[in-house]
Amino acid sequence: LNGVCNFRLKTALLDYIKRCLPGDSEKYNMVALCFSMCREIGENHEGAARTQLKLIESQPWAVTPELRSALIKVLTLLKDAAESYSKDSCVRQAARCVKMAKLTTLQLHFLNHGQDQRVINLRQSDLLGAIVALPRCYQAFVLSEAYDYSPDWAEVLYQKVILSGDFAYLEEFRLHRPLPACLFEDISQKLTHNTPPSSAGQNLKRLLQHCDDVYTYYKLAYEHKFFDVANMLLQDSKTSSYLNDRLGTR
């Protein structure tokens, strides 16, 4: 009972400081630190970071020294929040701050290279377009994790690999994600339902080499008239028996 009352008194004092001295984060953190209330310190740091992000959002987007300075402040607050949360075993909250810190670091990376591409304060409807616009695959993962967003990876790979021919992007993707048969089928459908440039067909042909599902590889090669690939699979001793069995049962 004494422990519960003690905790309530500590919480009440922190609430009082937050209510009556809303701008005095230093005093709030000092009192919370004295009470070893690391979660509350983490919440305060995270709240300050989100307030700073909202201030950034309220301003016209432009690459300026002031924006860079504000983002460095956000990054520092998020790192401190993650550290405080970790001390109190608040794993989920710490992970959330780490993801946001990575996103802020990515934004600073673009600013430091004079690029105005925005990755912070995005709306849900902007996320897929922002991911496709990112030059590197690891950056797409940083963004999707920070927003807890699952993009249509078939669309992303269609844009980056089939239309743009960026196979370095594909290699990076493979380090983090498997390439299931359904992914190749979805990409194939996107190619069929659109009017891509002439290079797209050869890019798909090259992409299919990474398909481990032999039947899907054959089927898509045949559908797109890559008959040299289809015949090679039918004649290869490693795949011919399996394919003949599959094709014979249809």
Summary of the structure (lengths in Angstrom):
residues: 250
radius of gyration: 25.7
end to end distance: 72.4
largest distance: 79.8
contacts: 703
relative contact order: 0.06
helix: 74%
strand: 0%
